[in-house]
Amino acid sequence: MKTPLLIACALLGTAAASAQKLEPAQSEIVFTFRQMGVPVEGRFTRFSGQFAFDPKKPEAGKVTLNIDTGGARFGAPETDGEAAKADWFNIAKFPQATLESTAIKAAGPGKYELAGKLTIKGSVRDVQVPVTLTRSGAVTLATGAFTVKRLEFKIGEGEWSDTSMVANEVQVKFKLALSGIAAL
């Protein structure tokens, strides 16, 4: 029979692990691509995540980030509406994109390499995401950038698949504010 002290320790350990959370108001996910040679910036306004990460044991970590594709914003209502359509994000059929880690390893002080699966519009691709962690009070900032090829995810189909109109490469930059991460 478990003693009350062992049960309390187990519950506290579970609470500590689940206390890691994303602070959306302090976070951002921005993407940049070129349309007819001109840089265009957009952002995702709605996303959530689950984190179980100890900077001293990164290989035991697990990260899942869920992005509401209907929350893509470009600063113009007509463009926002176009992005929701089937040729682009097709939010009616694919309302979420997901990044799920498969491995995390240390890459230097405060630096990590996240290997994972990125799923957009039903297409899954392996990605490597460099992440830098910095501490600001009780919040840990996870920042980084990586590039995806939009056509691998069927983003911009039909007439929009012409890369002379809209470039295939899209740079994704993120700043995720996380609470509950152990000291670096």
ABEGO torsion letter per residue (X at the ends): XBBAAAAAAAAAAAAAAAABBBBAAABBBBBBBBBGGBBBBBBBABBBBBBBBBAABAAABBBBBBBBAAABBAGBAAAAAAAABAABAGAAABABBBBBBABBBBAEBGBBBBBBBBBBGGBBBBBBBBBBBBBBEABBBBBEBBBBBAAAAGBGBEAAABAAABBABBBBBBBBBBBGBBBX
